[in-house]
């Protein structure tokens, strides 16, 4: 779509998707995903309505990492700074205080290898957090058995709950602070009781996260693609 004010976006149709989602890509472009039943006219009007939001956020949400020493990352609500150690015995990564240390086997500091090692460390950090907070919230919500969970590299959503009650979390959640992580955990646990976002679901969510709407709004300002 393009109008006299240069409104442009990419549209992707997804079968079965009920809502329309607007997302700023890592290159600053606007991606819209919608179900096959949603009219192009409605999508155009929605994009126009949200255009000021897009212009305001397209340059502020994208984080581009160069994986050089001094590059900073957000980890569980704090900033860690990359430090590379070359010619190590084996390739690995760890966080010590505010340092994100990547050990490389050999002298070549390949950014792709650094990226993989960083994802692995962030996954470990997020797993430890979830192993503490999931049982806590499960008990608080009177869920008899803490649900099984796994991490993935999802780029479209932070977390999900299957019809069987299995939880999936994007490793990119490691870039969020504890308040937003708790919101996502309780959100997905609430789906064990209600597999929709209706009034009963929202009432349950509000029981445990009274300010869930504020947290959801803050989460919408966190750019999923900017983690790594």
N, C-alpha and C positions, 0 to 999 in steps of 0.2 A: 504494500500500500504506500502511496506517496501523494501528498496534497500540496497546497500552496505554501504550507509551513514545513515541508520536507519531513513528514511523518513516515517513517519506514520501519518495518519489522518483518521477521520471518515467522511464518505460520506452519506449525506441524500438527497434523490431525492424529489423534490417538483413539482407537476404538474403545468404547466403554468409559472414557473419561467424562465425568459429569460437570466438573467445574472448568473455568478458563483460568490458566495460569500465565502471568507475565513474569519473565525473568531476564535480568541483564546478564549477558554472556561475558566471558572473560575478555573479549575484544571490545566490549562496550556496546555491542549491538543488542537489540531487543528481540527476545524469542517468546513467541506466544504458542502455547499448546492448548488444544481444545478437542472436544469430542466431535465425531462426524456429524452430529445432529445440530450443532451450533451454527447459526447463520453467519455468513461473512459480514453482513451489515451490522449485526450485533457486536462482533469482534472489533470491527473498525471503530464503532462508537465507544467501545470500552477502551481501546488504545488511545483514542483522542482524549477521553476523560482522564486517563492516567499519564498523559504525555508530560505534564509538568513534573510529576514524580520521576519519570524516566530521566528527564534532563537534569534534575537535581542530583540524581544518584549515579548516573552512568560513569562519572569520572571519579567518584569517591568510594565506590564499592569494590572496584577491581584492584587486586593486589597481584603484582607481578614479581615473582621471585627469580633471582639470578643464581642462587645457590653458591654465592661467594661468601667468604668469611665476613661477618657483620650483618648478613641478611637476617631479618627478624621474623619470628613466627609467633602466633598466639596459641598458647597451650593451656587449656583448662583455666582460662581467665587471666593468665599472666604472659608476659613477653619473654621469649627465649631467643638467644642470639646464636647464630650458627658459627661453629668453630671446626675447622677441618684438620685432621691429623693424617698425614700420608705415610706410606710405607709401613703400615701397621701389620701385625701378624695375621689379622683377618679383618674383613669388612664388617663393621657393626656400628651401632649408634646408641647414645644414652643422653639423658638430661641430668646435669649436675647444677643445682641452684638455678641460675638464669642462663646457663650455657647449654646449647644443643650441640653435642660433640659427635661428629661423624668420623669414624676411623675407616680409612681406605687401604685395602691391601694393594700395594703398588704406588706408583708416583703420579698416575694420571687421575686428576680430579674430575671425573665424568659427571656432569650435572644429573644425568638420568640415574646413575647409581646413587648419588646423594639423595635424590628424590625418593627412590625406593627405600633407602635406609631410614629416611625421616618418616615416611608413612608407617614403616614397621614399628618404630619407636612410639609414634603417636598412637598407634593401635594398642600397644602394650599399656601405655598410660591410660587410655580410655577404658580398656578392659578392666584394669584395676579399680577405676572409679565405679564402673557399672557393677562390678562384683560386690561392692559395698552398698551402693545406693539402691540397686534393684531389690535385694532382700529387705532393706529398710522399708521401701515404699510398698512392697508386696505385703509385708506384715501389717503395715499401717492401713492398707486398703482391704485387709481380711482375705487376701488371696492365699489359700492354703499352701501352695507350692510355688516357689519362685520360678517364673517362666524361663525356659531356655532362651538364650540369645546368641546371635553371631554378628560379626562385623562384615561390612561389605564396602565397596568403593562407589556406592551410588552417587550420582551427580544430580538426580532430579528431586530427591527428598532426603530429609535428615534421618527419618526412622519410619518403621512400619510394623504392623501387627497382622499376622496371618489369621485365617479363619480357625486354625488349630491353636492359636494363642502363642505361637513362636514369634519372638521379637527380632527385628533386624535393625541395626544401627549403622549409619555411615561413619567410617573412620574420620570423616571430616568434622564430626561432632566434637572431636578433641580440641577444635579451635574455639569452642564456646566456654562461657563461664558456668559455674555450678548452678546458678539460678535457672539458666536456660536449659541446662542438662536435666535438672530435676523436672522442669516443665515437660520436656520431651518424654522422659521416663513415665511420668504420671499420665500424660496424654495417651501413650501406647498401652499402658496397663488398663486405662479406662476402656480401651477397645475390647478388652477381654469380656467386659460386661455388655458393651454396646458397640456393634460394628458399624456405627454411623456417627454423624456429628449433630444428632438431634438434641432436643431439650434435655432429655434424660442424661445423655452423655455430658453435656455442658454443665448440668447441675452436679454430677459426680465429680467432674474436673474441678469445679469451683469449691467443692467441699475440702479438697486437699491443697489446691493452689488458688486461693481467693483472687489473686491478681493475675490470673492466667491470661486475660486479654491484653494486659500491659506487656506481659512476657512474650506473648505471641507477636505483638507489634514490634517489640525489640528484636525478636528473632527474624522477622521479615526484613529487617535492616542488615542482617548478617548475610553476606554473599557466599553461598555454598561453593561456587567455583574458585573462590580466592584463597582457599586453604593452602594449596600447594601449587 
